[in-house]
Amino acid sequence: MKILSDLLYKVAIEKVIGNVKTSVNNISFDSRKIEHKDIFFAIKGYDLDGHKYISTAIENGATVIICEDIPSEIKENITYIKVSNTSIALGITASNFYENPSEKIELIGITGTNGKTTTTTLLYNLFTQLGFKCALLSTIENKIANQTLNSNHTTPDPITINKILALAVENNCKYAFMEVSSHGIHQNRLAGLNFKIGAFTNITHDHLDYHKTFANYIAAKKKFFDELPKNAIAITNIDDKNGWVMLQNTKAKKITYSLKSNSDFKGKIIENRLDGMLLQFNGNEFWTSLSGKFNAYNELLAYTIAIELGFSSIEALTAISKLQRVKGRFETYISKQNIYIIVDYAHTPDALKNIIEAINQTRTRNEQLITIFGCGGHRDKSKRPEMGNIATQLSDFTIITSDNPRDEVPDEIIKEIEAGVQAQNTNKYISITDRKQAIKTAIKIAKTKDIILIAGKGHENYQEINGEKFPFDDMTIAQELLKNIN
């Protein structure tokens, strides 16, 4: 049992009806999960308004209601707390409920369109190698030391974040590495958290279905840095034209990294191959098993963070050189027929362009590159034709297929992708709706030393169709199909 007034510490309260010294059991923004003596947060969300469920929450046992609009009917023995923004109040209250775990651990947040998952995972593995217990909050998985938890969102809700961080503190974790999504920033899921470092990878076309304009998308990312405290560190990639924008109003210490520009941490690709790269960071050379310029940026950011946290260059680079590829991010497999399979999560125009260019920069051109990709349903539709153009322009051959159509018609999504294919490239692609059949066709077409890129789903082990998730792992299916060919 906790006292309500303690949980409301630092919450901007506009009005109170009832007793703030009442004891409470738990907190929730889902009326269906409310039990006796719980606090219910009425969140005005993207799709739903929690104020409509206040009566249900009370029926289920809520004794405290935190809301932006106090109901016209006041129930006896119920405490009502009026705030200007319930999502911010939820974040602060959740931090207080779990005794502010982000103040007891070094919390590092990574934001940007591409590279968040890879960089946070690399950091988790890097600092684990350096001998520390760490936590990871990512799209692929949440981890506390060696324990893996389920992950349903890039940036979880504030209650889940603080619960994971509290468990991390309980398990003596020193560092926590967290993906910070634009949705999470905009929806105030970071409220109440204390970040030691905030880092920016890049920003390109994505999530305009939610943010509506690119300016709104940039503003959401920038908000993360605007809210960092002055004792934090803000790190940005200044090769991205919006890199400096992120730091314009931050109170935190400003640090830059780049491959092209003058910066605090400068990287250089000396040799780039499909099986790895020879890199130079701040004048120090090392070999990595990761490939592609985008991974050079990811590892450079990991290096920058390690140095800013007090590690020596030798310590950081020795550990980085031992890092392995992240599942579903430039994940590779060579078949007995010597066909090269690459699975990558690339699901934005820039990410798809980067992965194809990374392959093209390392291959001999005596082999063909066959790209398989689709676009998810109920996501930013404007990127579909752009991705169709990129894939068919940069690949030798492209198979457009289904991704996670959700409740959209797969063939309609494919038509929107095809609309971007330029006339000179129409003979360089085919469309096959069934994703497994698309992979099978690519394998039939491929000859020795050819490269098949399967993009869009990466680490996902399912395909979502009409609200149902069916088992589907790109790499597993490709490997099974390759076993059945001569």
Protein Blocks (a to p, Z undefined) as FASTA:
>chain_A
ZZfklmmgoiacfbdcdjfkbccfbdcfbfklpcehiacdddddfkbcfklmmmmmmmno
pabdcdfbdcfbdcehiacdddfblklmmmmmmmmmnopmllmcccdddedjehjlmmmm
mmmmmmmmnopacddddfkbccehjbccddfbfbacfklmmmmmmmmmmnopabdcdddd
fklmmnopmgoiacfbdcdfbdcdehklmnopaklmmmmmmmmmmmpcfkbccdddfkbm
klmmmmmmpcbdcddddfkbccfbdcddfbdcfkbccddeehiacddfbecjklmmmmmm
mmmmmmmnopafklmmmmmmmpccdehiapacddfkopacdddfblbfklmmmmmmmmmm
mmgolaccdddddddehiafklmmmmmmmmmmmpmbdcdddfdeojacfklmmmmmmmmp
cfklmmmcccdfblmlmmmmmmmmpcghiacddehjlmaccdceehiacdddfklmmmmm
mmmpZZ
